[in-house]
Every structure is written in C-alpha cells, then in structure tokens.
Amino acid sequence: MTTANINTHMLTWARERSGIDVSDFARKCGVTEDRLLEWESGKRTMTFNQAMRYAEKAHVPFGYLFLIKPPKEVLPIPDLRTLEGRGVQRPSAELLDLVKLMLQRQEWYREYLQQHFAETSPYVSRFCSSDSVAAIVEDMRACLGVEAHPTRGKWDDYYRDLVQRIESLGILVMRQGDLGHHTRPLRVEEFRGFAIVDEYAPIIFVNHSDALGARLFTLIHELCHIWIGQSGISDGDTNTHRQEEVLCNAVAAEFLVPAEEFRALWQQDLQRWEDNLPALEARFHVSTWALARRALTLHFISNDQYGRYIAEQKSLHKQRTRGSGPTYYQTKKAQISRPFSRAVVGEALSGQLLLREAGELLGGMKPGKIETFAKELGV
C-alpha cells in the first residue's frame, strides 16, 4: 500500500482541534489507542486511506496533514464573548465550521437577492451602540408589529411567531444544536448565538443546544446586533462589560419584559423568590429564564441566585430532551431559515443551481432528498 508522507505533528493538532479524546478518536478510526499514538509519534506510517479517514474524523481537509505547521484559524466575525474578562482564545472546530457555513449561505443569498433586484435592508444599522435602550426597543416592536408582550399563548409560541416576523423583514434566522450530527454538538458553554450583519442578507444564529427558554432571549439579543449594525459572537454573559453586549442584553430584557410593569408585579417579601415566576409567566407569556434574567438586571435577585436557578433549568432541559425527535425533514425545516431554504430548493429544482451545491448549502443534504424537502416546504 502507498504510504502517505504526512507531517505527524499535524495529526496530533488535528485530533486536539476536534476536541475528541484519544480513546474515542481511535475507535472512530477503527484502530487501537496504541496504533493511533504510534501514528502520531511517527513510529508507524499511515496509508493514504488511513490518513484520509483520520482527516475525515478530525473534520479537517486532507491537505492539512501535509502542512509544515498548523494554519492560523481565527473567527471571521468579532468575538464578543467573555471568559474571566477576556475573549475566548481558541474557538472549537464546530464553531469555526458553523460560522464558515453561515457566511457561505449569506454570500449565496446576497447574490440571489441581487439577481432578483432586491433592495438593501432598512433594518441593518438603524441605531448605534450609544442610543438608548427605550428607543431601540420601541423601534423594534414597531417594525415587528408586536405589543410590549403577548396577552395569551405560551412563550414557545411567541418564539416561533417572533422568528416568522423577523424573517418577514428579510433577516435570516438559523437555529440548530449540532453541526449535522450529534457527535458534533454546539456547546452552549462556548456561545449562545451570533449575528452577521450584511446590507442584503443579515443572519441571526441561535444555538439550540441551549435550553428552550433561553433561546427567546438570545433571539432578541442577536436582533439588537442587527439593529445596531454590529456582527459578533455572544455568550450571554451577565457580567460582560462590552458596550454592545451590555446594550443588547438590556434591549432583550426590556423587549421581552418591560421593567416598569415587572417592578409593579414583583413581590420581594416572598420566602422563595422563584414563587414570583408562575404569576409573572402567566402575565408576560415569556419563559421563566427570561423572567429570572429580568429579576437579575433589576437587582431583585443576586448573581448566585440566578446562577443556581439556571443550572437547575439546564438539568431539567437535558432530562426532557431525551427520547424520540422530529423527522429529518422537519428538523431541517426548523433549523434553516425558511426564506433561504425556499430560495435554494427553488433554484435547484429550476436548474439554476446544481443539486450538489444546493445540498451543501442545506447542511449536507443528499441531492436525492432535495425534492422531498421542497414538498415539506410547500415549494
């Protein structure tokens, strides 16, 4: 068999970049841990097939294994996350690949809109980071056509309704919890969402690895980023000192739960502060996550109280998400922006876009499944 003359140092880099430990990675490659370590140390050579499989499991291009040193990988959009006061230094392979996919979608959709003589978005950079929370919230509500808060229904209905209203403004909303497979989860500890500003095709991404109730806050937080014309990756840290993050947090809180009304209803003398939440949830029709976040911003609860409550909610979320889920096509429809999906499958079925390219834009969908997906979309 032909030996692959690769740089063995790149093997270790590729595996560590993937975030997969030695034992699991060896299993994925179909070899023992000893064999894997022999490859990485250079004590044993690899065939081309073995090297190609290694690169595939590490989610790196095969050619990377022949490089002299690792490429410098940086996030192509601003990193607004906070970790002990500093930006997170090394993004995961999943986050890097996800952002690249979103940029690829954005570029395609921008060209699609320009070919159809669309105008630029009037919602990008309507305000700046020095503008008041009240002014931004008022304008966002007016553009979306919503009141201060719903008067009926559950918060998840409100979430879906807001997604539809945001997309009706020409802002794409993408939502998923992994990068095409459960073995590549998007860790909420790393990021909760991001926004990529563009004058034609602005994108909001919400990390659906997060608990259900937290997604509503992230959606409005990222919408504020579009409103102020600031791209960036966010982790939702309550202790951030970045001006744009402080503003977007405040806008999301006020948009979902108006402070004046909340203050009037909060009962400080209850034995357990959490006992406020059922009545408030019935009043505002948003998640208890959003309500707890509002109580924190108004200094009704401490950071420790908020942290303990969120940890409990995360644990409950993990228990509830076990079991059967939606079909493949239902999942895709929920994950990928509806206007974007319709545009891609429409161009593919009309012969204006290769099925293979359409499948790549749709997150690795096989060409043979595109027609069925189109029916699911009603195209």
Beta strands, then each sheet from edge to edge (+ up, - down):
strand 1: 3-4
strand 2: 46-47
strand 3: 172-176
strand 4: 193-196
strand 5: 203-207
strand 6: 232-234
sheet 1: 1+ 2-
sheet 2: 3+ 5+ 4- 6+
end
